[in-house]
Amino acid sequence: MKTIYENILEQAWAVGQGKRGDLSEELASDNCVARASNAVVELLRTILPAYAAACEERAGAGQDQIAEFFRFARDKALVKTAEIVHSVWLLGRVVNAEIAHRGEERSGVVSEASVGTLLLVAMSLAVKMNRDAGIGNGWWAKAVGMSGVVMANSERIFLKRVEYRLTMPREDYALLYEQLVQE
């Protein structure tokens, strides 16, 4: 008879070893990048309809910039599929928290001006959560020309918004993975 610990390890191995054809440890494909950037625009549409409309008006320019960021992260930081999935989920948590706190003093974190910073912080946190040795804020800040202080403050605000809860439930991962990766 297996112990609870052995069952948990077996389940974790099954997910990590691709029992479902999982590509989570592979570098994100162009298809995943395109779907993830589309998912981000759809998330932003819920709270920034003007941003989404502007993206459509400019023939997807905002979506192209988001996809460019995901490609940059994949190519320079070797971001894997699981990290892109996790970053989209984290961004969704921030958007949902913003919707829940509309009109309160705590609202106003998500704006057209903050989209890039929020995406950067979400990716940084996703990488930290998914790797034994994450990439520090200094690297991310330098890579995009941001000051380390701004990056640290942005991360602090982001973490407060998601109430320091960064662990993605398995069910959420499976659903989002299917949307972003499976054909």
C-alpha positions in Angstrom: 0.0 0.0 0.0 1.3 3.4 -1.0 1.8 6.3 1.4 0.1 9.6 0.8 3.6 11.0 0.0 4.2 8.3 -2.6 0.8 9.0 -4.2 1.6 12.8 -4.4 5.0 12.1 -5.9 3.5 9.7 -8.5 0.8 12.3 -9.5 3.5 15.1 -9.8 5.6 12.8 -11.9 2.7 12.0 -14.2 2.0 15.7 -14.8 5.7 16.5 -15.2 6.5 13.6 -17.4 3.8 14.3 -20.0 1.3 11.5 -19.3 -1.2 13.8 -21.2 1.3 14.8 -23.9 2.4 17.7 -21.7 4.9 20.1 -23.3 5.2 22.2 -20.2 9.0 21.8 -19.9 9.6 22.6 -23.6 10.4 26.1 -24.7 7.2 27.8 -25.6 6.2 27.3 -29.2 5.2 30.1 -31.6 1.6 28.8 -31.4 1.6 29.0 -27.6 3.0 32.5 -27.8 0.2 33.6 -30.2 -2.5 32.0 -28.1 -1.1 33.4 -24.9 -1.0 36.9 -26.3 -4.5 36.6 -27.5 -5.5 35.4 -24.0 -3.9 38.4 -22.4 -5.8 40.8 -24.8 -9.0 39.0 -23.9 -8.2 39.3 -20.2 -7.5 43.0 -20.6 -10.7 43.5 -22.6 -12.7 42.7 -19.4 -11.2 45.7 -17.6 -9.7 48.0 -20.3 -12.2 47.9 -23.2 -10.5 51.0 -24.7 -7.2 49.1 -24.7 -8.7 46.1 -26.5 -10.5 48.4 -29.0 -7.3 50.2 -29.7 -5.6 46.9 -30.3 -8.2 46.0 -32.9 -8.1 49.5 -34.4 -4.3 49.3 -34.9 -4.6 45.8 -36.5 -3.6 43.9 -33.4 -0.6 46.1 -32.5 -1.1 45.6 -28.7 -1.4 41.8 -29.2 1.8 41.9 -31.4 3.7 43.7 -28.6 2.5 41.2 -26.1 3.6 38.3 -28.4 6.9 40.1 -28.9 7.4 40.2 -25.1 6.6 36.4 -24.8 9.1 35.6 -27.7 11.7 37.8 -26.0 11.2 36.0 -22.7 11.4 32.6 -24.5 14.5 33.5 -26.5 16.5 35.4 -23.8 15.3 33.8 -20.5 14.5 30.4 -22.0 10.9 30.6 -20.8 9.1 27.4 -21.0 5.5 26.7 -21.8 4.6 26.2 -18.1 6.0 29.6 -17.3 3.9 31.3 -20.0 0.8 29.5 -18.8 1.6 30.5 -15.2 2.2 34.2 -16.2 -1.1 34.4 -18.0 -2.9 32.9 -15.0 -1.1 35.4 -12.6 -2.1 38.3 -14.9 -5.7 37.0 -14.8 -5.6 37.0 -11.0 -4.5 40.7 -11.0 -7.3 41.6 -13.5 -9.9 39.8 -11.4 -8.7 41.5 -8.2 -8.9 44.8 -10.0 -12.4 44.1 -11.0 -13.3 43.1 -7.5 -11.9 46.4 -6.1 -13.2 48.8 -8.7 -13.9 52.2 -7.2 -11.9 51.5 -4.1 -8.6 53.1 -3.1 -6.9 49.8 -4.0 -8.0 49.9 -7.6 -6.1 51.5 -10.5 -3.3 49.0 -10.7 -4.3 47.8 -14.2 -4.2 50.6 -16.8 -3.1 51.0 -20.3 0.2 52.4 -19.1 0.8 49.5 -16.7 0.1 46.6 -19.1 3.8 46.0 -20.0 5.0 46.2 -16.4 2.3 43.9 -15.2 3.2 41.4 -17.9 6.9 41.6 -17.0 6.2 41.1 -13.3 3.8 38.2 -14.0 6.5 36.5 -16.1 9.2 37.2 -13.6 7.1 35.6 -10.8 6.1 32.7 -13.0 9.8 31.9 -13.7 10.6 32.2 -10.0 7.8 29.8 -9.1 8.7 27.2 -11.7 12.5 27.0 -11.4 14.8 26.0 -8.7 16.9 29.0 -9.4 14.8 31.8 -10.8 15.9 34.9 -12.7 16.3 37.9 -10.4 14.5 41.2 -10.7 17.8 42.9 -11.7 18.1 40.8 -14.9 14.5 41.4 -15.9 14.8 45.2 -15.2 18.0 45.5 -17.1 16.7 43.4 -20.0 13.8 45.9 -20.6 15.6 49.1 -19.5 13.7 49.5 -16.3 15.2 50.6 -13.0 15.6 47.8 -10.4 13.7 49.9 -7.9 10.7 50.3 -10.2 10.8 46.5 -10.8 10.9 45.7 -7.1 8.1 48.2 -6.3 6.0 46.8 -9.2 6.5 43.2 -7.9 5.5 44.3 -4.4 2.3 45.9 -5.7 1.5 42.9 -7.8 2.1 40.5 -4.9 -0.2 42.5 -2.7 -2.9 42.5 -5.4 -2.8 38.7 -5.7 -2.6 38.5 -1.9 0.8 36.8 -2.2 -0.8 33.7 -3.6 1.2 32.5 -6.6 0.6 28.7 -6.6 -1.6 27.8 -9.5 -4.2 25.1 -8.8 -3.7 22.0 -10.9 -7.2 22.3 -12.4 -6.5 25.9 -13.5 -3.2 24.8 -15.0 -4.8 22.0 -16.9 -7.6 24.2 -18.4 -5.3 27.0 -19.3 -2.7 24.6 -20.7 -5.3 23.1 -23.0 -6.3 26.5 -24.2 -2.8 27.7 -24.9 -1.0 24.6 -26.1 -3.3 21.9 -27.4 -4.3 22.0 -31.0 
